[in-house]
């Protein structure tokens, strides 16, 4: 029996001379109906280019297939040679027989067209539907991806929906005409972990319903365990290993596969939490940072014809304290208010209410040198036109200091401490790798001898192996200088490795806070439970994710609204959760 | 308060600023209205006669008093009496305005009808010979003064085809549409030439940006044919800069196009302003400038409102 899709010896090149610039170097695989193949690899491994070659979208990105063949068994049983097909034929195949979903739902939908029109388009093109029939079909497609209130949502434009909703719309669109093959290119990478679990659940269910073949591209080998039947590992344009899921995950043969499997920090439900600090044994009595009743609200502007509907309650009555030498992780998904909390503490956002005080009881404001910050993107947070010595001098000058021999000695010492050569001072940011740049950012944050460092997703933009080294450095520096870290992150596996305590933020409020090991191993609040169960793991094979269509509640409240005071329940020595109705 | 209301409230403030500027500026220029009116004969006036004339036109009073009485008049819709024409300034302006408006609209049509397709075409042929040709043509269009274009067009038509552009007394559109269009088409093309070149360049670069956006790839992955990808998915996203540019250019055109009106002997706002300045017709100059500023503000407001309909993400008046 011929497989649904057969790729053999595929070679793809880019640019004016594609043969000189080969990105995919002879990849072969087969895919049957109802089967899921996961293609795993790092950025630049050629996995996306392979996928884009299957529906020949690679042509539009400047790529050219220079060797090998791709054949698709069409719905009518005929075999189509995709590598040699003309554009009009390909236009008929795309959308009707091969569907595709992309990484960024926020940018993958046309911002000026309603989602209804975008879904209808598939039915118009491939099914010849028009008018009401097309609209009805679009509504059915949205129902199918479990979007509540589908008829009304058809009139929405993409900016009115959340990332998770948009990815469902993308899936609805890709599946509109029941393609026999679905290509999903990192479909959940840009999404929060709970939303990721929902999208994975949805894909799994739809696949069972329709018996389509699926190619799932990802860099997250933990995610692969949950959905794939077969795995192909790619490195530098070649498939270094492929086989059934169990074989590849349990007995990886190629060293690169082994490396991929070992470099990823695995979530261990609190067993890997740090135990090098405890509040009882700490000598400090006064917290490094005490936050009380922090509330940040943004007024929503009215439209041309209407008044303001109220305010976004981005952060609501958040309070915690942070001891010297301790790491408090703030976790939560996008829109939960975790970054706003960090920004408010740094004085980058003006809080509506609430107070902070640093170790000596002073009220902290934005210019306080005892609080410093490291940002998420090391590529964007260093001025490319400044030399490293100027970058490190910046905080000193901003604090009213001067650059003297002592400061220069400090720069040299700090660079050495974060593991960079001394001659780095005379170089520019572009001469450093991502991990090195993040080290520079850490050195910059330490120039003023802060007691508190706010790390906003500080390792999220780094590759997994680099991530581990930077985390190590952070732990060492914490011991050495007695730093208090406020670590904002969405990645539970990373949080487990750096945090002593964890605060879970949901819809602007802390729902659970406490000792990391206790909170991760024994979550109490329903949201924390959902968050933890959504973390993918290679232990859970072909897991049946629970489908959950709950939406994050809107944070817009009418003017004058005050939320009821929170009720807390104690669940351990240092662990409490908000009582739920 | 809603955006529209706030925006409309700024109108009078801006107009007030403009009125002060123009009132002061015109009086800083050496020479006076009486000399300008009477030419060399002004030298024959006795000081008493001169004073009498000044009193008659109200230009003997302190500048603040003059400004105040003029402002009161403006508020009642009276822009003053043109000393040269002996008619209310507003009446004269409104006589000339339809032509200028028509010319501006026609030039914009020419610019969009030529510039948009050319820009879109060039963007889809990125870096190919045809793209290069369009870009060179656009560069020439932008850098050639429009009076040169106008003269070349007239020359080409008369010398090459023996057709003479319709000249003579200007005919309003409503009186004789065909004759009117015959008179207006060449000036519109002349003005639209540089305008089209700008539209070409900006729509090309906007389209190039948009064509590499993710949603264009999504559209292709659905099997949307090339033409629909370009016109339905990409172009609406590339229109914002085109609208911005067209709005500014259109606003300028509403202020009249002196050189082109001169070449084609059209009695538009541009020539009116020029004459008024040369003849020191204070009331008329002030009236024209206020009128032009007002038009500019209306056009800007329309452009802002157009953004909202073009892109649902834009919500006016939101402060971030």
Interface residues (C-beta under 8 A of the other chain):
Chain A: X55 X57 X60 X61 X87 X90 X91 X92 X93 X94 X95 X96 X99 X100 X102 X104 X107 X108 X109 X110 X111 X112 X113 X121 X122 X125 X126 X157 X159 X160 X170 X173 X174 X301 X302 X303 X304 X305 X306 X307
Chain B: X2 X3 X4 X213 X214 X215 X217 X218 X219 X220 X221 X222 X223 X224 X225 X226 X232 X233 X236 X237 X308 X310 X311 X312 X313 X315 X316 X317 X318 X319
